[in-house]
Amino acid sequence: MRERRRGRAGPATTGPVLAAITPRTAVWHHWSPGLLALGVWTEKAADKGEDAEPLVLHDRSQDTGLLAVFDGVGGAGAGVGRTAQGIERSNAWVGSRVARGLAEDWFATTGRHDSPEAEHSLDRHLARRLGELRGARRGRISGSMRRDLPTTAAAVHYAVRAGEVVWEVLWAGDSRCYVLESGRGLQQLSRDDTESDDALTLLTQDPPMTNMVCANRPFTIHSVPGRAATPCLLVCATDGFFGYLDTPAEFEFVLLDALANAGDVGEWSALLASSVSSYTGDDASIAVVALGYDRFDELRAAFARRRRELLTGHVKPVRRRSDRESLVAARAESWSRYRGHYERRMPSREGDRDRETG
């Protein structure tokens, strides 16, 4: 996680940016007036996690930033290679890290100066650079049904302006982007590249992805602009965070319950890491930025009522069900009440500006 300041060249780290790393878990956090940022990364199997570390970048001099997560697609990239040190790495492991590196390079050289509407946008950069990589590798992998360096990507490139934040949401695959507001709760800004886009259905089914970033086939990077009044939170997460819960509402509760029990942003990130490790069956990563809050207790207080509403109206009614029939009914009832606000910003399939690599 990096906070960039005027007058510094390269990826210098400044300010109270901290990291705590244990086997299979890493967290990052930063707090200054008006800007909170955190990242959480966990892996299911030690040293084999196919999620890249979450990317959280903010340039104070321009008040622009980039959040992104990348989940290497193991089934599509199951081939194994070795590093120069002889360590085995899957195609998917490498793919998520390559995409992350390209995104960070873009922000360091271009994106921190540009607004989300700029011509030299992240989707163009990823498409061009991976297209070049595809061309360089084509002779060796031509004809293969396997994807080379496959990964999901979910990113929010944002700029803070007077009283609002404007953004460009970019994604390929089934990792997700969100905005979180105290009044309307969590709202999905991306749309999964799967046949179904119903968030409750996707918790009980695992349909194949219809699109993902890779180096040997054309892929589409969806691009959708948006804006919200500040204060608010922007969130990017891989499916390890939201895909192993009973209802879509419970993911928002996980975020806010950890917030309610934290004394500072460091505790919030640690509690999120502990929580996701207790329920997920996959690697998991999340990137969060809170904009417009001057104190941590102000942020926590802003969402206290929302957390209580989620607990009493969605989490407890589902958790107390003891048989499958009543559980299914409780989940459906929760979703019917929750999805209106949750889907209010979700783009239509025809409404985004796709960027295809070839």
Secondary structure, DSSP 8 states (H G I E B T S, - for coil): -EEE-TT--SS---SS-EEEEETTEEEEEEEETTEEEEEEEE-SSTT---B---EEEEETTTTEEEEEE-BB-TTTT--EEE-TT--EEEHHHHHHHHHHHHHHHHIIIIITTS-TT-SS-HHHHHHHHHHHHHHHHHHHHTT-SS-SS-B-EEEEEEEEETTEEEEEEEEESS-EEEEEETTTEEEE-S--SSS---TTHHHH-----S--B-SSS--EEEEEEEEEESSEEEEEE-HHHHTTSSSHHHHHHHHHHHHHT-SSHHHHHHHHHHHHHHH-SS-EEEEEEEES-SSHHHHHHHTHHHHHHHIIIIIHHHHT--SHHHHHHHHHHHHHHHHHHHTTT---TTTS--EE--
